[in-house]
Amino acid sequence: MQKNHKILIGVGAGLLALGAVGALVGPSLYRDFIAAPAADVPSVDRSTDAPADGPSGALDPAALVGDWSVTSGSEAGYRVDEVLNGTDVTVTGRTQDVTGSFTVGEDGLTLTTAQLSVDVASIETDSAQRDAYFRDQAMRASEFPEATFTLTEPVQLAETPESGETVQASATGELTIAGKTQTVTVEVELRSDGTTAELAGSIPITFADFGVTAPNLGFVSVEPEGFVEFQLVAGRG
């Protein structure tokens, strides 16, 4: 869901500038004191918008049936390691420009459809140079402005969860980045109070699968694998 979320890469001209700084101050100092801290791995249990004030007890499955839409408080992006003289520097890019919809089937326990879209050009890290490379060269955002995920198999919960309880499920779908589509499976965390729903997950990807080449300038490079990440809030409608 950054990295259209391997959504994900950010380097090139930016790598050269960042690598020069890292080479001057030392890779470990750069990682620990200069580079921005990586964002937390998505998890609904860390959400500040947890549905804590909803009804307690088991959810009524009938209350979950129908259409849900992604709302404010959602974000998506990417996570990747840049390697500077043998030292890993984890980089995360994020955007709140995420749209999508979900449909829960008549049993209240089956996610039957899901469509997500991320505006690639709006994904940001701590470096404007990295972001420009990611947007203009790696992702070719002017040609492929969105990254998308479409659920291709229903997601079935085994039993009705408690209100506010975090449950896990596997979701299989088609991830499209830079015009290339691959089938992926992601472990998703879900939580709902019957009015608001939260979903979070990380999709491991290999850049080459999406026609994206991870830059390598010798002293600084980007690992060939990364993660597309999402943390979503959905409401009825």
KEVEXLUM-132952 format. One record per residue (C-alpha): residue number from 1; residue in three letters; chain; x, y negated, z. Coordinates in Angstrom, 3 decimals. Layout:
BEGIN
   nr  rest  kette         X         Y         Z
  NUM   ALA      A         X         Y         Z
...
***
This chain:
BEGIN
   nr  rest  kette         X         Y         Z
    1   MET      A     0.000     0.000     0.000
    2   GLN      A     5.579    -3.111    -0.015
    3   LYS      A     5.639    -1.856    -1.071
    4   ASN      A     3.604    -1.595    -5.052
    5   HIS      A     4.493    -0.299    -0.860
    6   LYS      A     8.610     2.567    -3.074
    7   ILE      A     6.993    -1.183    -2.857
    8   LEU      A     9.963    -2.093    -2.104
    9   ILE      A    13.164    -3.237    -2.680
   10   GLY      A    14.802    -6.387    -2.397
   11   VAL      A    18.196    -7.198    -3.581
   12   GLY      A    20.360    -8.102    -6.560
   13   ALA      A    21.431   -11.661    -6.584
   14   GLY      A    20.094   -11.729    -3.038
   15   LEU      A    22.156    -8.678    -2.143
   16   LEU      A    25.303   -10.378    -3.303
   17   ALA      A    24.722   -13.421    -1.093
   18   LEU      A    23.600   -11.387     1.905
   19   GLY      A    26.453    -8.932     1.432
   20   ALA      A    28.994   -11.761     1.381
   21   VAL      A    27.694   -13.005     4.735
   22   GLY      A    27.779    -9.477     6.137
   23   ALA      A    31.315    -8.905     4.890
   24   LEU      A    32.517   -12.111     6.558
   25   VAL      A    30.981   -11.540     9.988
   26   GLY      A    31.097    -7.743    10.027
   27   PRO      A    28.302    -5.268     9.176
   28   SER      A    27.354    -4.506    12.794
   29   LEU      A    27.227    -8.181    13.809
   30   TYR      A    25.188    -8.973    10.702
   31   ARG      A    22.715    -6.183    11.486
   32   ASP      A    22.369    -6.968    15.189
   33   PHE      A    22.533   -10.775    15.330
   34   ILE      A    21.987   -12.361    11.891
   35   ALA      A    19.551   -10.225     9.900
   36   ALA      A    15.916   -10.554    10.957
   37   PRO      A    14.680    -7.602    13.050
   38   ALA      A    12.738    -5.022    11.080
   39   ALA      A     8.989    -5.000    11.615
   40   ASP      A     7.573    -2.200    13.741
   41   VAL      A     6.502     0.981    11.983
   42   PRO      A     2.717     0.682    11.468
   43   SER      A     0.591     2.170    14.252
   44   VAL      A    -2.951     1.361    15.369
   45   ASP      A    -1.814     1.901    18.969
   46   ARG      A     0.344    -1.255    18.682
   47   SER      A    -2.424    -3.362    17.191
   48   THR      A    -3.318    -6.560    19.029
   49   ASP      A    -6.823    -6.310    17.567
   50   ALA      A    -7.712    -2.981    19.153
   51   PRO      A   -11.464    -2.374    19.405
   52   ALA      A   -11.319    -2.390    23.189
   53   ASP      A   -14.706    -3.958    23.877
   54   GLY      A   -16.856    -1.558    21.861
   55   PRO      A   -19.091     1.161    23.283
   56   SER      A   -17.423     4.025    25.147
   57   GLY      A   -17.958     7.741    24.589
   58   ALA      A   -18.230     9.717    21.382
   59   LEU      A   -18.997     7.733    18.260
   60   ASP      A   -22.340     8.230    16.556
   61   PRO      A   -21.368     9.683    13.109
   62   ALA      A   -24.422     8.035    11.554
   63   ALA      A   -23.017     4.617    12.535
   64   LEU      A   -19.926     5.265    10.406
   65   VAL      A   -21.735     6.221     7.202
   66   GLY      A   -21.479     3.802     4.291
   67   ASP      A   -19.115     1.190     2.895
   68   TRP      A   -16.268    -0.567     4.692
   69   SER      A   -14.034    -3.395     3.442
   70   VAL      A   -10.536    -4.533     4.369
   71   THR      A   -10.661    -7.725     6.463
   72   SER      A    -8.303   -10.313     7.914
   73   GLY      A    -5.551    -8.990    10.158
   74   SER      A    -4.481    -6.440     7.546
   75   GLU      A    -0.994    -6.251     6.060
   76   ALA      A     1.099    -4.056     3.790
   77   GLY      A     4.680    -3.953     2.623
   78   TYR      A     7.838    -1.913     2.471
   79   ARG      A    10.741    -0.624     4.551
   80   VAL      A    14.161     0.162     3.089
   81   ASP      A    17.769     0.464     4.259
   82   GLU      A    20.444    -1.747     2.775
   83   VAL      A    23.888    -0.243     3.320
   84   LEU      A    26.611    -2.825     4.001
   85   ASN      A    30.116    -1.321     4.180
   86   GLY      A    28.649     1.893     5.589
   87   THR      A    26.295     0.205     8.086
   88   ASP      A    22.530     0.517     7.600
   89   VAL      A    20.509    -2.703     7.792
   90   THR      A    16.770    -1.989     7.793
   91   VAL      A    14.739    -4.496     5.787
   92   THR      A    10.962    -4.874     5.902
   93   GLY      A     8.757    -6.965     3.628
   94   ARG      A     5.171    -7.862     4.471
   95   THR      A     2.092    -9.548     3.016
   96   GLN      A    -1.435   -10.120     4.292
   97   ASP      A    -2.724   -10.369     0.731
   98   VAL      A    -4.381    -6.938     0.843
   99   THR      A    -7.844    -6.011    -0.421
  100   GLY      A    -9.707    -2.730    -0.445
  101   SER      A   -12.786    -0.699     0.312
  102   PHE      A   -13.673     2.654     1.867
  103   THR      A   -16.752     4.866     1.841
  104   VAL      A   -17.684     7.314     4.612
  105   GLY      A   -19.925    10.186     3.558
  106   GLU      A   -23.299    11.147     4.995
  107   ASP      A   -21.819    13.400     7.690
  108   GLY      A   -19.976    10.413     9.188
  109   LEU      A   -16.756    12.445     9.336
  110   THR      A   -15.570    12.390     5.704
  111   LEU      A   -13.785     9.550     3.971
  112   THR      A   -14.962    10.058     0.408
  113   THR      A   -13.433     7.087    -1.409
  114   ALA      A   -10.699     4.536    -0.739
  115   GLN      A    -9.260     1.803    -2.963
  116   LEU      A    -6.440    -0.506    -1.842
  117   SER      A    -4.640    -3.301    -3.688
  118   VAL      A    -1.597    -5.362    -2.637
  119   ASP      A    -0.425    -8.620    -4.221
  120   VAL      A     3.230    -7.806    -4.969
  121   ALA      A     4.467   -11.374    -5.473
  122   SER      A     3.367   -12.398    -1.971
  123   ILE      A     5.538    -9.797    -0.144
  124   GLU      A     8.183   -11.601     1.928
  125   THR      A    11.298   -10.689     3.925
  126   ASP      A    13.715   -13.019     5.745
  127   SER      A    15.503   -13.862     2.460
  128   ALA      A    14.080   -15.906    -0.416
  129   GLN      A    16.832   -14.551    -2.702
  130   ARG      A    15.922   -10.955    -1.897
  131   ASP      A    12.246   -11.730    -2.414
  132   ALA      A    12.887   -13.317    -5.805
  133   TYR      A    14.806   -10.250    -6.991
  134   PHE      A    12.116    -7.926    -5.671
  135   ARG      A     9.319    -9.934    -7.278
  136   ASP      A    10.870   -10.819   -10.636
  137   GLN      A    13.226    -7.932   -11.448
  138   ALA      A    12.496    -4.849    -9.347
  139   MET      A     8.703    -5.059    -9.371
  140   ARG      A     8.207    -7.230   -12.487
  141   ALA      A     5.265    -8.855   -10.713
  142   SER      A     4.377   -11.103   -13.646
  143   GLU      A     3.626    -7.949   -15.655
  144   PHE      A     2.368    -5.745   -12.798
  145   PRO      A     0.970    -8.133   -10.162
  146   GLU      A    -0.636    -5.462    -7.960
  147   ALA      A     0.335    -2.245    -6.275
  148   THR      A    -2.603     0.090    -5.678
  149   PHE      A    -3.608     3.247    -3.856
  150   THR      A    -6.658     5.324    -4.818
  151   LEU      A    -7.825     8.260    -2.719
  152   THR      A    -8.190    11.403    -4.864
  153   GLU      A    -9.244    13.961    -2.222
  154   PRO      A   -11.771    13.524     0.611
  155   VAL      A   -10.355    13.119     4.121
  156   GLN      A   -12.266    15.298     6.610
  157   LEU      A   -12.132    14.853    10.382
  158   ALA      A   -12.564    18.047    12.377
  159   GLU      A   -14.773    16.494    15.052
  160   THR      A   -16.361    13.228    16.094
  161   PRO      A   -13.758    11.033    17.843
  162   GLU      A   -14.313     8.989    20.958
  163   SER      A   -14.825     5.259    20.524
  164   GLY      A   -11.361     3.676    20.325
  165   GLU      A    -9.600     7.053    20.133
  166   THR      A    -6.654     7.310    17.729
  167   VAL      A    -6.850    10.322    15.425
  168   GLN      A    -4.585    11.477    12.602
  169   ALA      A    -5.410    12.798     9.149
  170   SER      A    -3.668    13.480     5.831
  171   ALA      A    -4.741    11.440     2.809
  172   THR      A    -3.817    12.310    -0.783
  173   GLY      A    -4.097     9.803    -3.576
  174   GLU      A    -2.469     7.994    -6.468
  175   LEU      A     0.047     5.258    -5.675
  176   THR      A     0.822     2.822    -8.498
  177   ILE      A     3.912     0.597    -8.335
  178   ALA      A     5.366    -1.437   -11.216
  179   GLY      A     2.966     0.268   -13.630
  180   LYS      A     3.991     3.822   -12.646
  181   THR      A     1.570     6.177   -10.878
  182   GLN      A     2.540     9.075    -8.601
  183   THR      A     0.464    11.397    -6.408
  184   VAL      A     1.382    10.956    -2.735
  185   THR      A     0.228    12.309     0.616
  186   VAL      A     0.352    10.108     3.700
  187   GLU      A    -0.276    10.781     7.376
  188   VAL      A    -2.803     8.172     8.510
  189   GLU      A    -3.737     6.982    11.989
  190   LEU      A    -7.396     5.992    12.357
  191   ARG      A    -9.397     4.352    15.107
  192   SER      A   -12.895     2.853    15.297
  193   ASP      A   -15.479     1.581    17.748
  194   GLY      A   -18.273     1.984    15.182
  195   THR      A   -18.099    -1.675    14.124
  196   THR      A   -14.428    -2.176    13.314
  197   ALA      A   -12.024     0.426    11.951
  198   GLU      A    -8.210     0.436    11.888
  199   LEU      A    -5.893     2.479     9.668
  200   ALA      A    -2.093     2.660     9.616
  201   GLY      A     0.467     4.729     7.745
  202   SER      A     3.826     4.931     5.956
  203   ILE      A     4.266     6.528     2.522
  204   PRO      A     7.783     7.835     1.764
  205   ILE      A     8.798     7.050    -1.801
  206   THR      A    11.752     7.361    -4.164
  207   PHE      A    12.314     4.218    -6.217
  208   ALA      A    13.261     6.114    -9.387
  209   ASP      A     9.848     7.819    -9.398
  210   PHE      A     8.351     4.398   -10.125
  211   GLY      A    10.975     3.306   -12.630
  212   VAL      A    12.712     1.071   -10.088
  213   THR      A    16.511     1.141    -9.787
  214   ALA      A    17.924     0.484    -6.324
  215   PRO      A    20.749    -2.087    -6.687
  216   ASN      A    24.333    -1.115    -5.847
  217   LEU      A    27.086    -3.721    -5.700
  218   GLY      A    29.721    -1.474    -4.093
  219   PHE      A    30.063    -3.047    -0.636
  220   VAL      A    26.294    -3.469    -0.355
  221   SER      A    23.618    -1.207    -1.805
  222   VAL      A    20.010    -0.146    -1.319
  223   GLU      A    19.136     3.431    -0.430
  224   PRO      A    17.209     5.248    -3.212
  225   GLU      A    14.324     6.058    -0.846
  226   GLY      A    12.067     3.834     1.222
  227   PHE      A     8.547     3.514     2.597
  228   VAL      A     5.371     1.758     1.533
  229   GLU      A     3.637     0.742     4.756
  230   PHE      A     0.182    -0.521     5.693
  231   GLN      A    -1.759    -1.538     8.778
  232   LEU      A    -5.379    -2.316     7.965
  233   VAL      A    -8.485    -3.615     9.665
  234   ALA      A   -11.865    -2.831     8.063
  235   GLY      A   -15.407    -3.944     8.748
  236   ARG      A   -18.824    -2.947     7.501
  237   GLY      A   -19.906    -4.329     4.153
***
